[in-house]
């Protein structure tokens, strides 16, 4: 018996060791993002439409990848001359390598991957909208075409904006779309409902003739507190049409699917005033329209930006919560949490005077500025961005020129000032009297986005830049990644905005930054 017990014990130990080794070597560990920074040269760009970068995990490694489209010069094989070619491409968020690329027949207005319900969850897709008549759904993992809208359904118009995601309207358990097409004259436009499963129209076009001058706004889908769905759009103004009205006219029938059964009395009151099918929301020089999650209701509010005004409307009844007069707002406000009241605040960039812009953070409850500073800036068309931390506060990132007084390095060392540099600054609400200078570039920033690494609770900043060009010479298109935590701890420089008592030390800031954890924003806006 002693020999038998010893044999059983040893056999158990051997089996346990084998299981441990199998688990250690055969079960893969989650991939770690070890590339804090990379640069990817995409070649000579040939102009064209540039749109916000889309970040979405298309290869299943848990890290957002970069979806972009650009018009580059390709060498023709026969004549040896360069010709423009439009490419939709997916780059790995890990190292910038090409995951897939696809050539399309026209310039691209948008690539949309997040929030799509057009495919099965096991095989996500990306929707590509062109600048003329191209609308196609691609497999997110490979770039292969799932369906393409027949251009014959747009005989006298072109796509004016990215497609809008809708719930299932035709009962096939797949979300559907609505696209806005505009004719040769601006007042003539039409909406077309499109099946998300097949790419075929759900009925005929619904035409409208509207008045308005200025920038095209929307279209965007808005769900009211009663569950009614409206499509918001306009030219320099904001108007709304009920999705149930579009559906009834497109299908030529009065029976509605369950998702369109509800109406919004407060919105319908406004339509009865003008005796038309459209509801007037806001008039006068609208530049941007954003849906903002409200903390006190299940309905999103509407943030409307003009050149000289910022207005927040209640989503329930369209009454203003607050309005703020500003001078020459030239970019879309960046929502984020600056205060501790869990209400979205907004970073706004306004022109102060020549080559100087005023950065403000506007309180989301009162509409009053809670932080502001004037910065030198020669690159005016760059949007500010925000990313949320685990403490339910946001850090804000924006571009400006080098500031005076001289910067203070978190890692002491000499700093040489060079003209023509654009600097990426970070503002954290805990230290409102200083900025962090994360990096700098000499090229023109055309697009930027922030991705979240959920595994490491880190964030990275993606930048698309074009190099300055000489006459008749195309510039180079460059995509870059910058890990935020790595940049903050290893190469950032402190920019004190004013003297404080006691003085903020480099060690205090460094200890605080080392504890920061970034998370994905839980709301849509």
HELIX and SHEET records of a PDB file:
HELIX    1   1 UNK A    2  UNK A   26  1                                  25    
HELIX    2   2 UNK A  151  UNK A  154  5                                   4    
HELIX    3   3 UNK A  243  UNK A  251  1                                   9    
HELIX    4   4 UNK A  258  UNK A  260  5                                   3    
HELIX    5   5 UNK A  265  UNK A  274  1                                  10    
HELIX    6   6 UNK A  429  UNK A  431  5                                   3    
HELIX    7   7 UNK A  484  UNK A  490  1                                   7    
HELIX    8   8 UNK A  506  UNK A  514  1                                   9    
SHEET    1   A 4 UNK A  37  UNK A  44  0                                        
SHEET    2   A 4 UNK A 476  UNK A 483 -1                                        
SHEET    3   A 4 UNK A 458  UNK A 466 -1                                        
SHEET    4   A 4 UNK A 444  UNK A 453 -1                                        
SHEET    1   B 4 UNK A  54  UNK A  56  0                                        
SHEET    2   B 4 UNK A  65  UNK A  75 -1                                        
SHEET    3   B 4 UNK A  82  UNK A  91 -1                                        
SHEET    4   B 4 UNK A  98  UNK A 104 -1                                        
SHEET    1   C 4 UNK A 108  UNK A 112  0                                        
SHEET    2   C 4 UNK A 125  UNK A 130 -1                                        
SHEET    3   C 4 UNK A 135  UNK A 139 -1                                        
SHEET    4   C 4 UNK A 145  UNK A 148 -1                                        
SHEET    1   D 3 UNK A 158  UNK A 159  0                                        
SHEET    2   D 3 UNK A 176  UNK A 182 -1                                        
SHEET    3   D 3 UNK A 164  UNK A 166 -1                                        
SHEET    1   E 4 UNK A 158  UNK A 159  0                                        
SHEET    2   E 4 UNK A 176  UNK A 182 -1                                        
SHEET    3   E 4 UNK A 188  UNK A 194 -1                                        
SHEET    4   E 4 UNK A 206  UNK A 209 -1                                        
SHEET    1   F 4 UNK A 216  UNK A 223  0                                        
SHEET    2   F 4 UNK A 229  UNK A 235 -1                                        
SHEET    3   F 4 UNK A 237  UNK A 242 -1                                        
SHEET    4   F 4 UNK A 279  UNK A 283 -1                                        
SHEET    1   G 4 UNK A 286  UNK A 292  0                                        
SHEET    2   G 4 UNK A 301  UNK A 306 -1                                        
SHEET    3   G 4 UNK A 309  UNK A 313 -1                                        
SHEET    4   G 4 UNK A 320  UNK A 325 -1                                        
SHEET    1   H 4 UNK A 334  UNK A 336  0                                        
SHEET    2   H 4 UNK A 345  UNK A 353 -1                                        
SHEET    3   H 4 UNK A 356  UNK A 362 -1                                        
SHEET    4   H 4 UNK A 369  UNK A 376 -1                                        
SHEET    1   I 7 UNK A 408  UNK A 409  0                                        
SHEET    2   I 7 UNK A 493  UNK A 496 -1                                        
SHEET    3   I 7 UNK A 434  UNK A 441 -1                                        
SHEET    4   I 7 UNK A 422  UNK A 428 -1                                        
SHEET    5   I 7 UNK A 394  UNK A 400 -1                                        
SHEET    6   I 7 UNK A 385  UNK A 389 -1                                        
SHEET    7   I 7 UNK A 518  UNK A 519 -1                                        
END                                                                             
